[in-house]
Amino acid sequence: MPKYRKIVLAASLLSLAFVHHPASAVGVTQSVEDALNFYHYGKNGAVKIDLNYRWENVNQDNVNDNSKPPLKPNPATANGNTARLRAGLLSPVFYGIQGYAEFEGNLAMQEDFNSTRNGNTGFSIIADPEKTELNQLWISYAGIPDTVIKGGRQRIKFDDDRYIGNVGWRQMETTFDSLLITHANQQLFGLVVNAGFIGNVQTFTATNENIAAPILHVNYKVGDYGNAIGYGYWLDYTEKEFFEKSSQTYGLRFTNWMKPGDTLKLSDNYGVVYTAEWARQLDYGHGKINYEADRINLMGGFTAYNVTFQGAMEQLDGKGINKTFDTPLGTNHAFQGWADLFLITPPDGIRDVFGTVHVALDRGNLILTGVYHDFTDDTGNIHYGDEWNFQALWKFGKHYSVLAKYAYYNADKFNTDTQKIWLQGNISF
């Protein structure tokens, strides 16, 4: 039996043991949790552990449907069996000061894929390179009322991660060498202001990109109706190969939806969800090409008992090469289909019209999701293709989850037919 199959079998048997012996599982979990947390004069410190196993399969066809000679061979079907470990040490709080250090490493037990770093270019891409790195190293100070100052390599996530996120879906995440000041004023109805500066991006493929980026994010909670948000991001890439990723973006957002289950209740069993967002992006810094592009993001839906229905449209304008609305620091996997064919906005822009159904079962521990996308250019005249996405996520206990996920993109005028399948198990303390 191949090595990776033995590992998968062992993990499966361990999962079954926890499922069929819940009492013993709870006891083991509590013992591990107690061992990883420690105290210093009543202030918590902890050892943080996150282990994520994933099997990913990528099958792509018809790469030449819209191509001119010379024709390229179809990429070989990719299979990746990877296990990622994060291990961190969080210090206790001492006079308002706290520190954190975290290691991250990804092991490729089967590497029949193009990780973008391993040279296996004959396979489809699975962007999970076998690498190790210092993922986070920061120190924070909370001695000023309602304010936290954090400096060093850290994870930053705003809103739905569209503009700044950690690309948490991939095995290796994106972190930022940065200074971030967070001020949360509860007397002003939950006003939260984040202001900071990013000087380096450690990407999810374990590369580094130098950047000079002031960032500002202001969130004001409007009672039970949602959050009014304003933001500005000034991204100036300082290495020549990345100059044209530079941009400045300004936007406004109002939403009551951050995750399945959020809703404005109309009664005990019914509610509504909504998002309205607009942003403008312009050239900035070392970017040499002048442009202006807009983003529009609209969503409306309703909840009935444990089911949520949403209809939405996201449009990113494009006016030619390097004249598109882009989000280079965002968690782009979560947008425009899980097949990841629109991580970079096409030169003619993109309009994504999509519908989503979320079903919450087992008191919200099991969430089923289905999404249909229809993609065109930003005018609606060029039909790129459509895509189906399905996911089942089951969380059991405080620290364990399993996931099954599927994406199928049916190409028309953009890219190639793509099918992706994922099976994943996670343990996090």
Secondary structure, 3 states (H helix, E strand, C coil): CCHHHHHHHHHHHHHHHHHHCHHHHHHHHHHHHHHHEEEECCEEEEEEEEEEEEEEEEEEECCCCCCCCCCCCCCECEEEEEEEEEEEEECCCECCEEEEEEEEEEEEEEEECECCCCCCCCECECCCCCCEEEEEEEEEECCCCCEEEEEEEECCCCCCCCCCCCCCCCCCCCEEEEEEEEEEEHHHCCEEEEEEEEEEEECCCCCEEEEEEEEEEEEEEECCCEEEEEEEEEEEECCHHHHHHCEEEEEEEEECCCCCCCCEECCCCEEEEEEEEEEEEECCCCCCCCCEEEEEEEEEEEEECCEEEEEEEEEECECCCCCECCCCCCCHHHCCCCCCCCCCCCCCCEEEEEEEEEEEEHHHCEEEEEEEEEEECCCCCCEEEEEEEEEEEEEECCCEEEEEEEEEEEECCCCCEEEEEEEEEEEEC
